[in-house]
Amino acid sequence: MYTIEFQKHGLPHTHLLFFLHPSSKYPNGDDIDKVISAEIPCSKQNPQLYNCVKDHMLHGPCGMSNKSSPCMKNGTCSRFFPKKIQEMTIINQDGFVHYRKRDNGCNIVKNDITLDNRFVVPYNPCCY
């Protein structure tokens, strides 16, 4: 099952729903990190991926830096950005994934505001 979305600012994207056999599921954070990233890549090691993340995979800026952002509802981001810095990907008791977002010093300036890994929308680096 899938749907394709076309948004105002950014690339068209697809939401896919897969049903996996239990032996094929990703059981822990390390397995998830092999296929999904939520961090700014190194601009020297992979400039193409870095530019894609910079142009299409950053949320905001919003919050105190931009209170008029469309995602802001009652003074907070309705998408819960910025996310928390965390050293490893975890799956909570409800099965919700909290992606690794390390404080590794990587930043991107967008609209004169410096964004770090807390503002990166999860993506599949293998696609780039």
Phi and psi in degrees as GROMACS dihedral restraints (atoms count N, CA, C in turn):
[ dihedral_restraints ]
;  ai    aj    ak    al  type     phi  dphi    fc
    3     4     5     6     1  -153.1    20    10
    4     5     6     7     1   162.3    20    10
    6     7     8     9     1  -143.4    20    10
    7     8     9    10     1   144.7    20    10
    9    10    11    12     1  -110.3    20    10
   10    11    12    13     1   130.5    20    10
   12    13    14    15     1  -112.9    20    10
   13    14    15    16     1   140.7    20    10
   15    16    17    18     1  -117.0    20    10
   16    17    18    19     1   114.2    20    10
   18    19    20    21     1  -106.1    20    10
   19    20    21    22     1   167.0    20    10
   21    22    23    24     1   -61.6    20    10
   22    23    24    25     1   -50.3    20    10
   24    25    26    27     1  -119.1    20    10
   25    26    27    28     1   101.2    20    10
   27    28    29    30     1   137.5    20    10
   28    29    30    31     1  -178.9    20    10
   30    31    32    33     1   -79.3    20    10
   31    32    33    34     1   148.9    20    10
   33    34    35    36     1   -61.2    20    10
   34    35    36    37     1   145.4    20    10
   36    37    38    39     1  -142.1    20    10
   37    38    39    40     1   163.3    20    10
   39    40    41    42     1  -117.2    20    10
   40    41    42    43     1   140.2    20    10
   42    43    44    45     1  -105.7    20    10
   43    44    45    46     1   122.5    20    10
   45    46    47    48     1  -115.9    20    10
   46    47    48    49     1   145.5    20    10
   48    49    50    51     1  -120.5    20    10
   49    50    51    52     1   117.3    20    10
   51    52    53    54     1  -113.2    20    10
   52    53    54    55     1   142.1    20    10
   54    55    56    57     1  -108.9    20    10
   55    56    57    58     1   118.8    20    10
   57    58    59    60     1  -107.0    20    10
   58    59    60    61     1   147.8    20    10
   60    61    62    63     1   -64.6    20    10
   61    62    63    64     1   143.0    20    10
   63    64    65    66     1   -52.0    20    10
   64    65    66    67     1   -31.6    20    10
   66    67    68    69     1   -75.1    20    10
   67    68    69    70     1   -12.8    20    10
   69    70    71    72     1  -103.0    20    10
   70    71    72    73     1    -3.3    20    10
   72    73    74    75     1   -74.6    20    10
   73    74    75    76     1   157.2    20    10
   75    76    77    78     1   -86.2    20    10
   76    77    78    79     1   107.3    20    10
   78    79    80    81     1   -82.5    20    10
   79    80    81    82     1   -17.3    20    10
   81    82    83    84     1  -147.0    20    10
   82    83    84    85     1   173.9    20    10
   84    85    86    87     1   -61.2    20    10
   85    86    87    88     1   -37.2    20    10
   87    88    89    90     1   -62.7    20    10
   88    89    90    91     1   -38.1    20    10
   90    91    92    93     1   -67.3    20    10
   91    92    93    94     1   -39.6    20    10
   93    94    95    96     1   -64.4    20    10
   94    95    96    97     1   -40.8    20    10
   96    97    98    99     1   -62.3    20    10
   97    98    99   100     1   -19.4    20    10
   99   100   101   102     1   -72.2    20    10
  100   101   102   103     1   -23.4    20    10
  102   103   104   105     1  -122.1    20    10
  103   104   105   106     1   -14.7    20    10
  105   106   107   108     1  -133.0    20    10
  106   107   108   109     1   134.8    20    10
  108   109   110   111     1  -124.2    20    10
  109   110   111   112     1   151.5    20    10
  111   112   113   114     1  -135.6    20    10
  112   113   114   115     1    40.3    20    10
  114   115   116   117     1  -133.5    20    10
  115   116   117   118     1   156.1    20    10
  117   118   119   120     1   -74.6    20    10
  118   119   120   121     1   123.7    20    10
  120   121   122   123     1   -75.8    20    10
  121   122   123   124     1   164.5    20    10
  123   124   125   126     1   -69.3    20    10
  124   125   126   127     1   126.3    20    10
  126   127   128   129     1   -68.6    20    10
  127   128   129   130     1   -23.9    20    10
  129   130   131   132     1   -82.1    20    10
  130   131   132   133     1   -41.1    20    10
  132   133   134   135     1   -76.3    20    10
  133   134   135   136     1   -35.4    20    10
  135   136   137   138     1  -144.8    20    10
  136   137   138   139     1    77.4    20    10
  138   139   140   141     1   -63.1    20    10
  139   140   141   142     1   -33.1    20    10
  141   142   143   144     1   -66.2    20    10
  142   143   144   145     1   -46.1    20    10
  144   145   146   147     1   -64.9    20    10
  145   146   147   148     1   -42.0    20    10
  147   148   149   150     1   -56.4    20    10
  148   149   150   151     1   -47.1    20    10
  150   151   152   153     1   -66.8    20    10
  151   152   153   154     1   -36.2    20    10
  153   154   155   156     1   -65.1    20    10
  154   155   156   157     1   -43.7    20    10
  156   157   158   159     1   -64.1    20    10
  157   158   159   160     1   -44.3    20    10
  159   160   161   162     1   -59.6    20    10
  160   161   162   163     1   -41.9    20    10
  162   163   164   165     1   -84.9    20    10
  163   164   165   166     1   -26.8    20    10
  165   166   167   168     1  -132.3    20    10
  166   167   168   169     1   -13.5    20    10
  168   169   170   171     1  -119.1    20    10
  169   170   171   172     1    24.0    20    10
  171   172   173   174     1  -110.3    20    10
  172   173   174   175     1   134.0    20    10
  174   175   176   177     1   -90.5    20    10
  175   176   177   178     1   133.1    20    10
  177   178   179   180     1    97.3    20    10
  178   179   180   181     1  -157.8    20    10
  180   181   182   183     1   -73.9    20    10
  181   182   183   184     1   146.8    20    10
  183   184   185   186     1  -145.1    20    10
  184   185   186   187     1  -169.4    20    10
  186   187   188   189     1    80.5    20    10
  187   188   189   190     1  -144.9    20    10
  189   190   191   192     1   -62.3    20    10
  190   191   192   193     1   -27.2    20    10
  192   193   194   195     1   -74.4    20    10
  193   194   195   196     1   -28.2    20    10
  195   196   197   198     1  -151.1    20    10
  196   197   198   199     1    82.6    20    10
  198   199   200   201     1   -69.5    20    10
  199   200   201   202     1   -14.7    20    10
  201   202   203   204     1   -95.4    20    10
  202   203   204   205     1     8.1    20    10
  204   205   206   207     1   -60.8    20    10
  205   206   207   208     1   144.3    20    10
  207   208   209   210     1   -59.4    20    10
  208   209   210   211     1   -22.9    20    10
  210   211   212   213     1   -81.1    20    10
  211   212   213   214     1    -9.8    20    10
  213   214   215   216     1   -78.0    20    10
  214   215   216   217     1   124.4    20    10
  216   217   218   219     1  -131.8    20    10
  217   218   219   220     1   122.4    20    10
  219   220   221   222     1    53.7    20    10
  220   221   222   223     1    38.9    20    10
  222   223   224   225     1    83.0    20    10
  223   224   225   226     1     1.1    20    10
  225   226   227   228     1  -132.5    20    10
  226   227   228   229     1   159.6    20    10
  228   229   230   231     1   -73.4    20    10
  229   230   231   232     1   126.5    20    10
  231   232   233   234     1   -72.0    20    10
  232   233   234   235     1   -11.1    20    10
  234   235   236   237     1  -101.6    20    10
  235   236   237   238     1     6.0    20    10
  237   238   239   240     1    65.7    20    10
  238   239   240   241     1    32.4    20    10
  240   241   242   243     1   -97.7    20    10
  241   242   243   244     1   149.8    20    10
  243   244   245   246     1   -74.4    20    10
  244   245   246   247     1   145.0    20    10
  246   247   248   249     1   -74.9    20    10
  247   248   249   250     1   171.3    20    10
  249   250   251   252     1   -81.7    20    10
  250   251   252   253     1   147.1    20    10
  252   253   254   255     1   -72.5    20    10
  253   254   255   256     1   132.3    20    10
  255   256   257   258     1  -151.2    20    10
  256   257   258   259     1   144.3    20    10
  258   259   260   261     1   -77.2    20    10
  259   260   261   262     1   -22.3    20    10
  261   262   263   264     1  -144.3    20    10
  262   263   264   265     1   153.7    20    10
  264   265   266   267     1   -74.2    20    10
  265   266   267   268     1   133.9    20    10
  267   268   269   270     1  -129.5    20    10
  268   269   270   271     1   156.6    20    10
  270   271   272   273     1  -115.1    20    10
  271   272   273   274     1   120.7    20    10
  273   274   275   276     1   -78.4    20    10
  274   275   276   277     1   179.9    20    10
  276   277   278   279     1   -65.1    20    10
  277   278   279   280     1   -20.2    20    10
  279   280   281   282     1   -90.1    20    10
  280   281   282   283     1     0.0    20    10
  282   283   284   285     1    87.2    20    10
  283   284   285   286     1     7.5    20    10
  285   286   287   288     1   -84.9    20    10
  286   287   288   289     1   134.4    20    10
  288   289   290   291     1   -89.2    20    10
  289   290   291   292     1   132.5    20    10
  291   292   293   294     1  -112.5    20    10
  292   293   294   295     1   108.5    20    10
  294   295   296   297     1   -75.3    20    10
  295   296   297   298     1   151.5    20    10
  297   298   299   300     1   -62.1    20    10
  298   299   300   301     1   127.9    20    10
  300   301   302   303     1  -141.6    20    10
  301   302   303   304     1    86.3    20    10
  303   304   305   306     1   -79.9    20    10
  304   305   306   307     1   154.0    20    10
  306   307   308   309     1   -88.8    20    10
  307   308   309   310     1    79.3    20    10
  309   310   311   312     1  -103.9    20    10
  310   311   312   313     1    10.3    20    10
  312   313   314   315     1    83.2    20    10
  313   314   315   316     1    -1.4    20    10
  315   316   317   318     1   -79.4    20    10
  316   317   318   319     1   129.5    20    10
  318   319   320   321     1  -136.7    20    10
  319   320   321   322     1   156.3    20    10
  321   322   323   324     1  -133.9    20    10
  322   323   324   325     1   134.2    20    10
  324   325   326   327     1   -94.0    20    10
  325   326   327   328     1   124.0    20    10
  327   328   329   330     1  -131.9    20    10
  328   329   330   331     1   122.8    20    10
  330   331   332   333     1    53.5    20    10
  331   332   333   334     1    44.1    20    10
  333   334   335   336     1    64.4    20    10
  334   335   336   337     1    17.5    20    10
  336   337   338   339     1  -121.5    20    10
  337   338   339   340     1   131.1    20    10
  339   340   341   342     1   -83.5    20    10
  340   341   342   343     1   122.9    20    10
  342   343   344   345     1  -112.2    20    10
  343   344   345   346     1   142.1    20    10
  345   346   347   348     1  -117.1    20    10
  346   347   348   349     1  -165.7    20    10
  348   349   350   351     1   -59.5    20    10
  349   350   351   352     1   -20.6    20    10
  351   352   353   354     1   -64.8    20    10
  352   353   354   355     1   -16.8    20    10
  354   355   356   357     1  -106.7    20    10
  355   356   357   358     1     5.6    20    10
  357   358   359   360     1   -83.3    20    10
  358   359   360   361     1   129.3    20    10
  360   361   362   363     1   -81.7    20    10
  361   362   363   364     1   133.6    20    10
  363   364   365   366     1   -56.1    20    10
  364   365   366   367     1   142.0    20    10
  366   367   368   369     1  -147.5    20    10
  367   368   369   370     1   165.9    20    10
  369   370   371   372     1  -100.8    20    10
  370   371   372   373     1   106.4    20    10
  372   373   374   375     1   -67.0    20    10
  373   374   375   376     1   -17.2    20    10
  375   376   377   378     1   -69.5    20    10
  376   377   378   379     1   -18.4    20    10
  378   379   380   381     1   -78.1    20    10
  379   380   381   382     1   -12.5    20    10
